[in-house]
Amino acid sequence: MAQLNPLDPPLSEMIDNFLASGGKILVCPPCAKVRGYTEKDLLSEVSVTGSPAMHELIKQGAATLSF
């Protein structure tokens, strides 16, 4: 399992903690497509979501991280 930093917990643990705290992981369709990902390739908790829905959440004050 990948680790971001030797002092950080494993990535899977960070994802679990994030989701348990009410976080949502959204992937934009073009980003998934260019990387060759489909819904089947993603964790069950991850949603492929178009930009209008993402922008609505951001307008409501959602914090974001994009890469």
C-alpha positions in Angstrom: 0.0 0.0 0.0 1.3 3.4 -0.9 2.3 5.9 1.8 2.6 9.7 1.2 5.2 10.2 4.0 6.9 7.6 6.2 5.4 9.3 9.2 1.9 9.2 7.9 -0.5 6.3 8.3 -1.1 4.2 5.2 -3.1 5.9 2.4 -6.0 3.4 2.9 -6.3 4.3 6.6 -6.3 8.0 5.7 -9.1 7.4 3.2 -11.1 5.4 5.7 -10.7 8.2 8.3 -11.7 10.8 5.8 -14.8 8.9 4.7 -15.7 8.1 8.3 -15.6 11.8 9.1 -18.2 12.5 6.4 -15.8 13.3 3.6 -16.8 12.6 0.0 -14.4 11.6 -2.8 -15.6 12.9 -6.2 -13.9 12.3 -9.6 -14.7 14.4 -12.7 -15.6 12.3 -15.7 -12.9 13.8 -18.0 -10.2 13.2 -15.4 -11.3 9.6 -15.0 -11.5 9.1 -18.7 -8.0 10.5 -19.5 -6.5 8.1 -16.9 -8.5 5.2 -18.3 -10.6 4.7 -15.1 -14.2 3.6 -15.0 -16.5 3.3 -12.0 -15.4 -0.3 -11.7 -11.8 0.8 -11.0 -12.7 3.1 -8.1 -13.5 2.4 -4.5 -17.2 1.9 -4.0 -17.3 5.1 -2.0 -16.0 7.2 -4.8 -18.4 8.9 -7.2 -17.8 10.1 -10.8 -19.6 13.4 -10.7 -19.9 16.1 -13.3 -18.7 19.7 -12.7 -22.1 21.3 -12.2 -22.7 19.1 -9.2 -19.2 19.7 -7.9 -19.5 23.4 -8.3 -22.8 23.4 -6.5 -21.1 21.8 -3.5 -18.2 24.3 -3.7 -20.7 27.2 -3.8 -22.2 25.8 -0.6 -18.8 26.0 1.1 -17.4 22.5 0.6 -13.6 22.3 1.0 -11.8 20.9 -2.0 -8.5 19.3 -3.0 -7.8 18.8 -6.6 -4.9 17.1 -8.3 
